[in-house]
Amino acid sequence: MFYTFVQKSNHMIQRIQTLFLLGASALMFSMFFSKMAYSVHETIKYTDVIYLLIMIVVTFLISFITIFLYRHRMIQIRLCVLNSIILLGLQGWIGWMFFSRPEGSAFGISAVFPIVAAILTFTAMKYIAGDEALVRSTSRLRK
């Protein structure tokens, strides 16, 4: 039983798209502990804004769950597209907050994590699509 689990997880980790999705998950998870903006008088975390928190949780969960769906490549591709769209929306919202910020405040480096995670997710989707094309071509050759 344990040996089967180790074999499956080993196969899952050998795929490069798993590393991309894991990187996107790690970036989104780190946003739970990051400061969004700070000034002399106050510090705002991502967890202080409930809508940002919801979007961060959703994108983290989608990225993390997508890793374990490695046997269902079409579902993985669809989840990657959905996650990329949500991440781009999150980045747009953070960008809007950046341009409408009060004078004297600054944003942390974590403000660009959603766009980096979107790029990683899109790259993972390209590799997943390549795997799907390879599997379909070998299935066609067998027939």
C-alpha positions, -999 to +999 in steps of 0.1 A: +000+000+000+027+025+010+049+014-018+021+021-043+017+056-029+054+063-031+055+051-067+026+074-076+040+104-059+074+098-074+059+098-109+040+129-101+071+148-089+092+138-119+070+160-141+082+196-146+047+210-145+043+197-110+072+219-100+057+249-117+024+244-100+041+238-067+060+271-072+027+289-079+012+273-048+042+284-027+040+320-039+003+322-031+008+305+003+035+330+012+010+359+006-008+348+037+021+360+058+032+390+036+025+426+040+007+442+011+014+479+018+030+498+046+035+534+056+049+552+086+016+549+104+002+515+095+008+481+078-018+463+057-016+426+052-034+407+024-054+389+051-069+423+063-088+427+030-114+399+030-119+398-008-081+395-014-080+368+012-107+348-006-090+351-040-057+341-025-072+311-008-090+300-040-060+304-062-038+285-037-063+257-035-067+254-072-029+253-078-024+228-050-053+205-060-042+206-097-009+190-087-027+158-076-049+155-107-019+144-129-039+114-143-066+138-155-047+161-178-077+178-194-091+187-160-056+200-151-056+222-182-090+236-175-081+243-138-048+260-150-067+283-173-092+291-146-065+298-121-045+320-145-076+341-151-083+345-114-046+353-108-046+380-135-078+394-119-061+394-085-030+411-100-052+437-117-070+444-084-037+448-065-025+470-093-056+492-089-049+494-052-013+503-059-022+533-082-049+546-058-028+543-027-023+572-003+007+593-006+037+581+014+028+544+013+047+516-004+038+481-016+060+451-009+075+427-034+047+402-028+024+425-048+038+409-080+034+373-068+001+368-085+015+376-120+045+354-114+021+326-102+000+331-134+031+328-155+041+296-137+006+282-140+004+290-177+038+274-183+026+243-164-005+242-186+017+242-217+036+212-204+004+194-195-010+200-229+023+186-244+019+155-223-018+151-234-007+154-271+020+128-265-005+104-249-030+109-277-004+103-304+008+071-288-029+059-284-034+066-320-004+046-330-016+016-310-049+014-329 
